[in-house]
Amino acid sequence: MPQALTQTQTQRMEQQLHLSQQQLQLVKLLEMPIAEFEQQVKKELMDNPALEEGASEERQEAEENVDSIDGIDINDTGDDPYSDSDDTQIASLSAYSDDDLPVYTSNHEAEGRNELPMGDSGSFIEYLESQMMNYDLSEDEVTILKYLIGSLDNRGFIDRSLSTITEELAFKEYLYVTEKEVEKMLHILQNFDPAGIGARSTQECLLLQIDRQLNNDEEPVSELKERVLRLERKIIADHYDLFINRNKERLKNKLGISALQVDALFEDIKKLNVNPGFALSESSSDRAQTQIPDFIVETDPEGNILMKLNSGEVPRLHVSQDYLHQMKTYQANPNKMTRSEKEGLMYTRQKIEAAQMFIESVKQRRRTLYETMKAIIDLQHTFFLTKDEDDKVRLVLEDVAKKSGYDVSTISRVCNSKCALLDGRIYPLSDFFKLTRKNASGEEIDGRLVKEMLKEIVDTEDKSNPYPDDKIVELMKKKGVALARRTIAKYRVELGIPPVGSRRG
């Protein structure tokens, strides 16, 4: 007997988080170091004619009539807008309002700006080759790996087959190896930073980055994030054609998830870098890489700490007066507008709104970076003065988030790819967080003690048969500290301990 079909109406309440377009834009800007941010501002200026650089006419008139606001020199175009022309101590800067200060200032207008030390330079190839120290390699393996590094294209991809590279090694390097040996070295290269380097296709590049997050022993992801990453991996590994063609409806059916979830997965995948070598090679043909500090911090013998943001080559930004005048003209006679005038009004309005949104995002980025760095300095005040690891207090992202008033994810984005110039030395922001590890009992132990344990193991080893990194992992585990081989290799390099082949006596 056929069953009757009935319709029922149910009411359900659920809470969902939706980021606005401006919030998404801000998230991207926060993740950018100063060099990449400069390029993004230049791109926005080129793409949006309603966004212009330089002070607006009203701003110029105001600055001609007013020398300072609340003691802040607004004509000081080289320094951070939160700091005054006299390098006021950091503790006193938070009293000033952001609305009283310029958004961004041009680097080339500042006096003496060229004297600012901008960090260390080195080639992209040298940067990759330096990571070879993390592995115990034979002479032939070093040759293969160096050849693979030299074979990378501008995207950081290997664009030739392994059989071709094997033939080239025999012809150019007089090294006769198998494709399997070359593939083994390629997998090692794909473990290097940045994630995705050495991929042979965009698909493989995305999978390498997803796998890097899934297998990160140092920063394991939450259960929710792991489920998201495994869904993303399934999309790229098993349904790549559907992903490329943006066939979300079929993906939704294949994965058994909602359309909203598919959209969220697409947005997350879009954040992955499909050109892992581009950021390191775009500056010059020889792939020169310059580490530019996002913050400049100086201390003095009296115990004062002065901090500025590096504005780089980012100019002041404002909305075009011509576009504002044009929109007013369109709106003067709304009932008599032709079709083309209405289209012109919509275009003008969109460009003005986009310019305003970008300027607000730039303001918020600057404010967030400043408050985050100020919180780090406040929490690690003694370490900033002494630079002594013994003075570094236990510090995690949650501490900085609580101090600054921002979310942990925001703090993570700020600290992930930025560095500070502290009294002439470059420090990644991650260096200001005290390294801790958990032993087998779940207790936190100082990272310095872990390094001392590692050094002791190496010092007491049989030099005729030294321990490879895998063996050190086992010995550390017996001492109650579980570490990945990659972490052991990193600590070994930091301690100046050579690989196993160089320690053999």
C-alpha positions as CSV (number, residue, x, y, z in Angstrom):
1,M,0.0,0.0,0.0
2,P,1.6,3.3,-1.1
3,Q,2.4,5.7,1.7
4,A,0.9,9.2,1.7
5,L,3.3,12.1,1.3
6,T,2.9,14.9,3.8
7,Q,4.5,18.3,4.3
8,T,5.4,19.6,7.7
9,Q,6.7,23.0,8.7
10,T,9.3,23.2,11.4
11,Q,11.0,26.1,13.0
12,R,14.7,25.9,13.8
13,M,17.1,28.4,15.4
14,E,20.8,28.1,14.7
15,Q,23.8,30.4,15.1
16,Q,26.2,30.9,12.2
17,L,29.2,33.1,11.8
18,H,29.4,35.1,8.5
19,L,32.3,37.3,7.8
20,S,31.6,40.5,5.9
21,Q,33.6,41.4,2.8
22,Q,35.6,44.0,4.8
23,Q,36.4,41.4,7.5
24,L,37.7,39.0,4.9
25,Q,39.8,41.8,3.4
26,L,41.2,42.7,6.9
27,V,42.0,39.0,7.6
28,K,44.1,38.9,4.4
29,L,45.9,42.2,5.1
30,L,46.7,41.1,8.7
31,E,48.5,38.0,7.3
32,M,50.7,40.0,5.0
33,P,54.2,41.1,6.0
34,I,55.1,44.7,5.1
35,A,56.7,43.8,1.7
36,E,53.6,41.9,0.6
37,F,51.4,44.6,2.0
38,E,53.1,47.3,0.0
39,Q,52.4,45.3,-3.2
40,Q,48.8,44.9,-2.2
41,V,48.3,48.6,-1.7
42,K,49.9,49.3,-5.1
43,K,47.6,46.8,-6.7
44,E,44.5,48.4,-5.1
45,L,45.7,51.8,-6.3
46,M,46.0,50.5,-9.9
47,D,42.7,48.5,-9.8
48,N,40.5,51.2,-8.2
49,P,40.6,54.7,-9.7
50,A,38.5,56.0,-6.8
51,L,41.4,55.2,-4.4
52,E,44.2,57.8,-4.6
53,E,47.5,58.3,-2.7
54,G,48.7,61.5,-1.0
55,A,46.8,63.7,1.4
56,S,43.4,65.0,0.3
57,E,42.9,68.7,-0.2
58,E,41.0,69.0,3.1
59,R,43.8,67.2,4.9
60,Q,46.5,69.4,3.4
61,E,44.6,72.5,4.4
62,A,44.2,71.2,8.0
63,E,47.9,70.4,8.2
64,E,48.8,73.8,7.0
65,N,46.9,75.4,9.9
66,V,47.6,72.9,12.7
67,D,51.1,71.8,13.7
68,S,50.2,69.1,16.1
69,I,47.3,67.3,17.7
70,D,47.5,66.3,21.4
71,G,51.3,66.5,21.2
72,I,51.6,64.2,18.1
73,D,53.4,65.7,15.1
74,I,51.1,65.0,12.2
75,N,53.7,66.3,9.8
76,D,56.1,63.5,10.9
77,T,55.6,61.4,7.8
78,G,58.1,58.7,8.6
79,D,57.0,57.4,12.0
80,D,54.1,55.3,13.2
81,P,51.0,57.4,13.8
82,Y,50.7,56.0,17.3
83,S,54.1,57.5,18.2
84,D,55.1,61.1,18.5
85,S,58.0,62.9,16.8
86,D,60.1,62.5,20.0
87,D,59.8,58.7,20.1
88,T,57.6,58.8,23.1
89,Q,57.9,55.7,25.4
90,I,55.6,52.9,24.4
91,A,53.6,52.9,27.6
92,S,52.3,56.4,27.1
93,L,51.1,56.0,23.5
94,S,47.8,54.3,24.0
95,A,46.3,57.6,25.3
96,Y,45.9,59.0,21.8
97,S,42.9,58.5,19.5
98,D,43.3,56.9,16.1
99,D,40.9,59.4,14.5
100,D,43.3,62.2,15.3
101,L,46.1,60.7,13.3
102,P,47.1,60.1,9.6
103,V,46.2,56.7,8.1
104,Y,49.4,56.0,6.4
105,T,52.5,58.0,5.6
106,S,54.9,57.9,2.6
107,N,58.3,56.5,3.3
108,H,60.1,58.7,0.8
109,E,58.9,61.9,2.6
110,A,60.7,61.0,5.8
111,E,64.0,62.5,6.7
112,G,66.7,60.0,7.5
113,R,64.5,57.0,6.7
114,N,67.1,55.4,4.4
115,E,69.2,54.9,7.5
116,L,66.8,52.3,8.8
117,P,68.4,48.8,8.7
118,M,66.2,46.5,6.7
119,G,67.4,43.1,7.7
120,D,69.4,40.3,6.1
121,S,69.5,39.4,2.4
122,G,70.1,36.0,0.9
123,S,69.1,34.2,-2.3
124,F,66.1,32.0,-2.5
125,I,68.3,29.1,-3.5
126,E,70.5,29.6,-0.4
127,Y,67.4,29.7,1.8
128,L,66.3,26.3,0.5
129,E,69.8,24.8,0.6
130,S,70.2,25.9,4.2
131,Q,67.3,23.6,5.1
132,M,69.3,20.6,3.8
133,M,71.2,20.7,7.1
134,N,68.1,19.2,8.8
135,Y,68.7,15.9,7.0
136,D,71.5,13.3,7.0
137,L,72.4,13.2,3.3
138,S,75.1,11.5,1.4
139,E,77.2,13.4,-1.2
140,D,75.1,12.1,-4.1
141,E,71.9,12.9,-2.3
142,V,73.1,16.5,-1.7
143,T,73.9,16.8,-5.5
144,I,70.4,15.5,-6.4
145,L,68.7,17.8,-4.0
146,K,70.7,20.9,-5.1
147,Y,69.9,20.1,-8.7
148,L,66.2,19.8,-7.9
149,I,66.3,23.2,-6.1
150,G,68.0,24.7,-9.1
151,S,65.2,23.2,-11.3
152,L,62.4,25.1,-9.6
153,D,60.4,27.5,-11.7
154,N,59.2,30.9,-10.6
155,R,56.2,29.3,-8.9
156,G,58.4,27.0,-6.9
157,F,57.3,24.0,-9.0
158,I,59.2,21.2,-10.7
159,D,57.9,21.4,-14.2
160,R,59.9,18.5,-15.7
161,S,59.5,14.8,-15.4
162,L,61.7,12.8,-13.0
163,S,63.0,10.8,-16.0
164,T,64.1,14.0,-17.7
165,I,65.9,15.2,-14.5
166,T,67.5,11.7,-14.1
167,E,68.9,12.0,-17.6
168,E,70.1,15.6,-17.0
169,L,71.9,14.5,-13.8
170,A,73.8,11.9,-15.8
171,F,74.6,14.3,-18.6
172,K,75.4,17.4,-16.6
173,E,76.6,16.1,-13.2
174,Y,77.9,12.7,-14.3
175,L,75.7,11.2,-11.6
176,Y,74.0,8.0,-12.5
177,V,70.9,7.4,-10.3
178,T,67.5,6.0,-10.6
179,E,64.2,7.8,-10.8
180,K,63.3,6.3,-7.4
181,E,66.4,8.0,-5.9
182,V,65.4,11.3,-7.5
183,E,61.8,10.9,-6.2
184,K,63.1,10.3,-2.7
185,M,65.0,13.6,-2.7
186,L,62.0,15.3,-4.2
187,H,59.9,14.2,-1.2
188,I,62.6,15.7,1.1
189,L,62.4,19.0,-0.9
190,Q,58.6,19.0,-0.5
191,N,59.1,19.0,3.3
192,F,61.0,22.3,3.1
193,D,59.5,25.7,3.7
194,P,57.5,27.4,2.3
195,A,54.9,24.6,2.2
196,G,54.1,23.5,-1.3
197,I,57.6,24.0,-2.7
198,G,58.7,21.3,-5.1
199,A,55.2,20.4,-6.2
200,R,54.7,19.1,-9.8
201,S,51.3,20.5,-10.2
202,T,48.8,22.9,-8.6
203,Q,46.9,19.9,-7.2
204,E,50.0,18.4,-5.6
205,C,50.9,21.9,-4.2
206,L,47.5,22.2,-2.5
207,L,47.8,18.7,-1.1
208,L,51.3,19.3,0.3
209,Q,50.0,22.4,2.2
210,I,47.0,20.6,3.6
211,D,49.1,17.6,4.6
212,R,51.6,19.9,6.3
213,Q,48.8,21.3,8.5
214,L,47.4,17.8,9.3
215,N,50.8,16.5,10.3
216,N,52.1,19.4,12.2
217,D,53.5,17.9,15.4
218,E,54.5,21.2,16.8
219,E,51.1,22.9,16.5
220,P,48.5,20.1,16.2
221,V,45.1,21.3,14.9
222,S,41.8,20.9,16.8
223,E,39.4,18.1,16.0
224,L,37.1,20.5,14.1
225,K,40.0,21.9,12.0
226,E,41.2,18.3,11.3
227,R,37.8,17.3,10.0
228,V,37.7,20.4,7.8
229,L,41.2,19.7,6.5
230,R,40.3,16.1,5.7
231,L,37.3,17.3,3.7
232,E,39.5,19.7,1.8
233,R,42.0,17.0,1.1
234,K,39.2,14.7,-0.2
235,I,38.1,17.5,-2.5
236,I,41.5,18.1,-3.9
237,A,42.7,14.5,-4.1
238,D,39.4,12.8,-5.3
239,H,37.3,15.5,-6.9
240,Y,39.8,18.0,-8.3
241,D,38.0,18.4,-11.6
242,L,34.8,19.3,-9.7
243,F,36.8,21.8,-7.7
244,I,38.4,23.4,-10.7
245,N,35.1,23.7,-12.5
246,R,33.5,25.0,-9.3
247,N,30.8,22.3,-9.5
248,K,29.6,22.8,-5.9
249,E,26.3,21.0,-6.4
250,R,28.0,17.7,-7.3
251,L,30.6,18.2,-4.6
252,K,27.8,18.7,-2.1
253,N,26.2,15.4,-3.1
254,K,29.6,13.6,-3.2
255,L,30.6,14.6,0.3
256,G,27.2,14.6,1.8
257,I,27.4,18.1,3.2
258,S,25.4,21.3,2.9
259,A,25.9,24.0,0.3
260,L,27.0,26.4,3.0
261,Q,29.7,24.0,4.1
262,V,31.0,23.6,0.5
263,D,31.3,27.4,0.2
264,A,33.2,27.5,3.4
265,L,35.6,24.8,2.2
266,F,36.2,26.6,-1.1
267,E,37.0,29.8,0.8
268,D,39.5,28.0,3.0
269,I,41.2,26.3,0.1
270,K,41.5,29.7,-1.7
271,K,43.7,30.8,1.2
272,L,46.3,28.3,0.2
273,N,49.3,29.5,-1.8
274,V,49.4,28.2,-5.4
275,N,52.8,30.0,-6.0
276,P,54.9,29.0,-3.0
277,G,58.1,30.2,-4.7
278,F,56.7,33.5,-5.9
279,A,56.9,35.5,-2.6
280,L,60.7,34.7,-2.4
281,S,61.5,35.1,-6.1
282,E,59.4,38.0,-7.3
283,S,61.8,40.8,-6.2
284,S,64.6,40.0,-8.7
285,S,65.7,37.6,-11.4
286,D,68.3,36.0,-9.1
287,R,65.6,35.4,-6.5
288,A,66.9,37.7,-3.9
289,Q,65.1,37.6,-0.6
290,T,65.2,40.5,1.9
291,Q,63.8,40.1,5.3
292,I,62.1,43.4,6.2
293,P,61.0,44.1,9.8
294,D,57.4,45.0,10.4
295,F,58.3,46.6,13.7
296,I,61.3,48.6,14.9
297,V,62.0,48.3,18.6
298,E,64.8,50.2,20.4
299,T,65.8,50.1,24.1
300,D,68.0,52.5,26.0
301,P,70.1,52.2,29.2
302,E,67.4,53.8,31.3
303,G,65.1,50.9,30.6
304,N,62.8,52.6,28.1
305,I,61.4,50.6,25.1
306,L,60.5,52.5,22.0
307,M,58.4,50.9,19.3
308,K,57.4,52.0,15.8
309,L,55.6,50.3,12.9
310,N,57.4,50.1,9.7
311,S,55.2,51.8,7.1
312,G,57.5,50.9,4.2
313,E,56.6,52.5,0.9
314,V,52.9,52.7,1.7
315,P,51.5,56.2,0.9
316,R,48.6,58.1,2.5
317,L,45.3,56.9,1.0
318,H,42.1,58.8,0.4
319,V,39.0,58.7,-1.8
320,S,39.2,60.6,-5.0
321,Q,37.6,64.0,-4.9
322,D,36.7,63.7,-8.6
323,Y,34.8,60.5,-8.0
324,L,32.9,62.1,-5.0
325,H,32.1,65.1,-7.1
326,Q,31.0,62.8,-9.9
327,M,28.6,60.9,-7.7
328,K,27.1,64.2,-6.3
329,T,26.5,65.3,-9.9
330,Y,24.7,62.1,-10.7
331,Q,22.6,62.3,-7.6
332,A,21.6,66.0,-8.2
333,N,18.9,65.0,-10.7
334,P,17.9,61.4,-9.9
335,N,14.6,61.5,-11.8
336,K,16.2,62.7,-15.0
337,M,19.0,60.2,-15.2
338,T,19.5,58.2,-18.4
339,R,20.3,54.5,-18.4
340,S,24.0,55.2,-19.0
341,E,24.0,57.8,-16.2
342,K,22.4,55.2,-13.8
343,E,25.1,52.7,-14.8
344,G,27.7,55.4,-14.2
345,L,26.3,56.1,-10.8
346,M,26.4,52.4,-9.8
347,Y,30.0,52.1,-11.0
348,T,31.1,55.2,-9.2
349,R,29.4,54.2,-6.0
350,Q,30.9,50.7,-6.1
351,K,34.4,52.2,-6.6
352,I,34.0,54.7,-3.8
353,E,32.6,52.1,-1.4
354,A,35.5,49.8,-2.2
355,A,38.0,52.6,-1.6
356,Q,36.5,53.5,1.7
357,M,36.4,49.8,2.8
358,F,40.1,49.4,1.9
359,I,41.2,52.5,3.8
360,E,39.3,51.3,6.8
361,S,40.9,47.9,6.6
362,V,44.3,49.5,6.3
363,K,43.5,51.6,9.5
364,Q,42.4,48.5,11.3
365,R,45.4,46.5,10.2
366,R,47.8,49.2,11.5
367,R,45.9,49.4,14.8
368,T,45.8,45.6,15.3
369,L,49.5,45.2,14.5
370,Y,50.4,48.0,16.9
371,E,48.3,46.8,19.8
372,T,49.6,43.2,19.3
373,M,53.2,44.2,19.4
374,K,52.6,46.5,22.4
375,A,51.0,43.6,24.3
376,I,54.0,41.3,23.4
377,I,56.4,44.0,24.7
378,D,54.4,44.5,27.9
379,L,54.4,40.8,28.6
380,Q,58.0,40.2,27.7
381,H,59.3,43.5,29.0
382,T,62.4,42.1,30.8
383,F,63.4,40.0,27.8
384,F,63.2,42.9,25.5
385,L,65.7,44.8,27.7
386,T,68.1,41.9,28.3
387,K,67.6,39.6,25.3
388,D,68.4,36.8,27.7
389,E,66.4,33.6,27.2
390,D,66.4,33.1,31.0
391,D,64.3,36.3,31.3
392,K,61.7,35.1,28.8
393,V,58.4,34.4,30.6
394,R,56.0,31.6,29.6
395,L,53.9,33.2,26.9
396,V,51.3,31.8,24.5
397,L,48.9,33.4,22.0
398,E,46.1,33.4,24.5
399,D,48.1,35.7,26.8
400,V,48.7,38.2,24.0
401,A,45.0,38.0,22.9
402,K,43.8,38.8,26.5
403,K,46.3,41.7,26.8
404,S,45.5,43.3,23.5
405,G,41.7,42.5,23.4
406,Y,41.8,40.7,20.1
407,D,40.9,37.1,19.2
408,V,43.5,34.4,19.3
409,S,43.1,33.8,15.6
410,T,43.9,37.4,15.0
411,I,47.0,37.3,17.1
412,S,48.1,34.2,15.2
413,R,47.7,35.9,11.9
414,V,49.8,38.9,13.1
415,C,52.6,36.7,14.6
416,N,52.7,34.1,11.9
417,S,54.8,35.8,9.2
418,K,56.2,39.0,10.7
419,C,59.4,40.0,12.4
420,A,60.7,42.9,14.5
421,L,64.1,44.7,14.4
422,L,65.1,44.8,18.1
423,D,68.3,46.9,18.7
424,G,69.7,46.0,15.3
425,R,68.8,42.3,15.3
426,I,65.9,40.6,13.4
427,Y,63.5,38.5,15.5
428,P,60.5,36.6,14.1
429,L,57.6,37.4,16.4
430,S,57.4,33.7,17.3
431,D,60.8,34.1,19.1
432,F,59.1,36.3,21.7
433,F,57.1,33.3,22.9
434,K,58.8,31.0,25.3
435,L,59.3,27.5,23.9
436,T,57.8,24.8,26.0
437,R,57.2,21.1,25.5
438,K,55.2,18.5,27.3
439,N,56.8,15.4,28.7
440,A,55.2,11.9,28.8
441,S,53.2,12.9,31.9
442,G,51.7,15.9,30.1
443,E,53.8,18.4,32.2
444,E,55.2,21.4,30.4
445,I,59.0,21.7,30.4
446,D,61.3,24.6,29.3
447,G,62.4,24.3,25.7
448,R,65.9,25.1,26.7
449,L,66.0,22.0,28.9
450,V,64.9,20.0,25.9
451,K,67.8,21.4,23.9
452,E,70.2,20.6,26.7
453,M,68.9,17.0,26.7
454,L,69.6,16.8,23.0
455,K,73.1,18.2,23.4
456,E,73.9,15.7,26.1
457,I,72.8,12.8,23.9
458,V,75.1,14.0,21.1
459,D,78.0,14.7,23.4
460,T,77.9,11.1,24.9
461,E,77.3,9.2,21.6
462,D,79.9,6.9,20.1
463,K,81.6,9.1,17.4
464,S,82.4,6.0,15.4
465,N,78.7,5.4,15.1
466,P,76.8,8.6,15.9
467,Y,73.0,8.7,16.3
468,P,70.9,9.7,13.3
469,D,67.9,11.9,14.0
470,D,65.5,9.0,14.1
471,K,67.5,7.4,16.9
472,I,67.6,10.6,18.8
473,V,63.8,10.8,18.6
474,E,63.7,7.3,20.3
475,L,66.2,8.3,23.0
476,M,64.3,11.5,23.8
477,K,61.1,9.6,24.1
478,K,62.8,7.4,26.7
479,K,63.6,10.5,28.6
480,G,59.9,11.4,28.6
481,V,59.9,14.0,25.7
482,A,58.1,13.1,22.5
483,L,59.4,15.2,19.5
484,A,59.1,14.8,15.8
485,R,62.3,14.1,13.7
486,R,61.8,17.4,12.0
487,T,61.9,19.2,15.4
488,I,65.0,17.3,16.4
489,A,66.7,18.4,13.2
490,K,65.7,22.0,13.8
491,Y,67.0,22.0,17.4
492,R,70.2,20.4,16.2
493,V,70.8,23.2,13.6
494,E,70.0,25.8,16.3
495,L,72.6,24.3,18.6
496,G,75.2,24.1,15.8
497,I,75.3,20.3,15.8
498,P,76.2,19.0,12.4
499,P,74.4,16.0,10.8
500,V,75.3,12.5,11.5
501,G,77.7,12.1,8.6
502,S,79.8,15.1,9.7
503,R,79.9,13.9,13.4
504,R,81.4,10.5,12.5
505,G,84.9,10.3,13.9
